[in-house]
Amino acid sequence: MSVGDFYDGLAPKYHLVYGDDWDVAVEEQGAALDRLIRALHGGAADVLDCSCGIGTQAIGLARREYRVSGTDISGRSIERARAEASRLGARVTFGVADFRELDKVDGTFDVVISCDNALPHLLDDADLSRALAAMRSKLRPNGLLVIGIRDYDRALIERPAVAPPQVVTGPPRRLIVRLHDWDADGPFHTVHLFVLTDAVDGWTVAHHQTRYRALPRAVLARAADDAGYTDMTWHEADATGFPQPLMTARAG
């Protein structure tokens, strides 16, 4: 199954990974990114979210008066993002694009973001380099790159089997369980996402799976350096209020 297929299938249910609080997450993540962007690039106005999914960060930033374009490899995620932006009163330009190939995205931007652990879907160095180069090609001089990624330095030591489950009170009541199936050695693992729904005639289970490559900070920073970025800096979740560590860098 391709990454696009994974997110096409997950698009109608993606908000459930936030429990009952996806709308709250849109506001809180938009606020956290806004604070970081203002601190590092005070005049920023134009933002490209090149792995926007159903719009979590793109909508949050658009509601803070940024001019936002959101792209994603999943067409169904983009359809959902458009609907959610309309519901929440946010103006975002959405389109389908692979973040390894952003040449069809119009214009350049003050900020390019890729959050929700999107880069680790790239399973080899060549694709990682392509993606970082494509993002840099959409940045204006001294533009800001923001990458949101799980703490894989810790995960590679602990190799967690599961993530904390999410309970959605509903109705209908749901339980979201994420299983990490690590390869025998190395950074590769399959993530199984189970959505259990309390239906009238009993519980139903939907299963979605995809592959990840755990990216330590040193590997990502080296790839960014090779792609021409400067000033790579890591920002911890407890400092930013964003749920995952963020790496920022400048278009050199």
N, C-alpha and C positions, 0 to 999 in steps of 0.2 A: 504494500500500500504506500502510495506517495504521500508526502507531507500535505500537499493540497487536498488529497482525498481524505486524510485524517481530519483536517479542519473543516472540510465540507460537511462531513458527517457529524462533527461536533458543534457546528455553528448554532443550531437551534437550542443547544443545551449549555453553551460555553459559560454563560453567566452563572451557572450552578456551582462552578469551582470557587465562587466567592460566597457560598452559602446563600443566605437571604439578602446579601448586602451589595449586589453589583452596582446599583445606583450610587450607593455610598462610596464604593471603591472608585468609581468614575470621578467623583468630586475630590476625594482625598488624594488620589494619584495625580490628578490634574494640579492640585494645589502644591504637592511635593515637587513635581517637575517644574512648575512655575517658579517656586522659590529658588531651585537650583539654577535654572536658566537665567533668572534675573541676577543672581549672584555672579555668574560667570560670563554672561553676555547680555548686559543690561538693555541694549537696544534691539534685541531680537524681536522680530515680528512674524516671520514666515517659517513654518515648521513642516517638515516632511516626516510622517510616521510611516516607515517603509515595511513594517510588519504589524499593521494596525489591528488585525483580527476583527472582532465585532465592534471595535472603536473605543475601548476602555480609556486609553491615554489620549487618543486623538480628540474625542469628544470633550474630555476633561480640560484639555488645553484650549479648544475652540471656545468653551464657555468662559475662558479667561481672556478673550479678545485676541488671541493669536489667529493668524490666517493659516489654516491647517489643511494640508493634503494628506490623505491616508491611502496607502496601497497595501495589498496583501496578495499572496499566491492563491488564496482560496476565494473563488467567486461567490460562494454561498456566505462566507464571512462578510464579504463586502456588501452583499445584499442586506444582511442583518445589520451591519454598521449604518447603512443609509437609513434604515427604518428606526434604529435607536437614536441617531442624530436628530431625525425629525421629531421623534417623541420628546426628546430632551431640549429641543429648541437650539441646537447647535448647527452652525454652518460649516460644513466640511466638504471638501472635494474628494470623492473616493474613486478609486480605480483598481483594476487587477494588474499586479506586476510582481514578478519574482525579484527579491532584493539583490540578487546577483546580476540583474539586468535592468537597470533603472533609466536607460537611455531614452525610453519613450515617455518618461515623466517630464512634463513641461517645467522649465524654469530651474532656478537654483534657490537655495534656502539658507537662512541664518542658522538653523538647527535641523539636524537629522536625528531621529530617535528610532531605536529598535528595542522594545521591551518584551516582557513576558517570556524570557528565555528562548527567543527565536533563533539566535545564532547557533546554539548547540545542535540544531537539526542538521547542520552542515557537517558531514561525517569525515571530510578530509581537508587538508591544508589548502589545497587548490581552490575549493569552493569558498572557504573562509576568506581567502585573499581576494577572490572575485567580489564577494559581497562587500568587504570593507572598501575596496577600490570603487565599486559602484556608488556606495554611500558618499565617499569623498568627492566623487564627480558631481554630486548634487549640492555640495556645500560651497558657499561663497568664501572668499578669502578670509581666513581666521574664523570660519564658521565652526560651530560646536557640534560634536558627535556625542550622543548619550546612548549607552548600551545598558540594558537591564538584564541581569543574568543571575542564576542561582549561585550559591557559594560552593563551587565545585572543589575548591581546595579542601574544604571540610568534607564534602560528600565522598571524595575519592579515598579518604581515610576511613570514614564510617560506613560507606557503601550501604545506605539505608534501604531496607526492603520495602518499606511503605512510607507514605506521607501521612500527616494527620488527616483523618477523614473529615468531610464537611457534611453537616446535617442541614437540610433545607426543610423548614417546618411546613411549607406549602400552604394550602393544599395544591397538588398532592404532596405528601411527605416523601422526601428523597434522601438517599445517602450516597455521597460521592467518595469513592475509594480509589487511591492511586497506588499501584504496585510497581516497584522498580525491579526489573529482571536483569541483573548485571551479568555481563559475560564473565567467563572464568577469570580473566585478567584484563587489564587495560581499561580504557575510559568508556567503552561502549555499553549501552544498556537499552532495553526495551521498556517503555512505560506503558502499562495497561491501565486505562481509565474505565472504571465500572460505575455506571449510574443505576442505582437500585431505586425503583419507584413503587410506592405502596398503592397498588391498584385495588379495585373492588374485589377481584377474584384472586388476590394474592400478589406477592411481590414479583415484579419483572426486572430483568437485568439487561442493560445495553452495554456493550463492550467496544472500546476504541483503543487502538494501539499505534505507537509510533516509535522510531528509533532516535536516540540522542547520543551525542559524544560529549562527555564531561570536559569542559574547557577550563583548566586552571588559569588563574589571572596572568601568570607569566606567559603562557602560550598566547592568550588573547592580546596582551600588551605587545608582544613581539610581532604578531601579525599586523597590528595597527601601526607599529613603527615601520615595518616593511612597506606598508601601504601609503606612507607619507604623512602620518599623523604625528603631532607633537603634544607635549604637556599631558600625557596620560595620567589620570588621577582616579583613585578609587574612593567612593563615598559609601559609607556603611549605612545600613537600613535604619539603625537607631539614630543616626545623625540627620538623615534626610526625611524620614517619615514615609519613605517608599518601601514596599514590601520586600524588595530584593536589592542586593548591592548594585550600585551604578558605577560604570566606568565612563568618564568623560575624556575627550581628546579634542585637539584643534586640527583643522585642516591646515597643514604646514604650507 
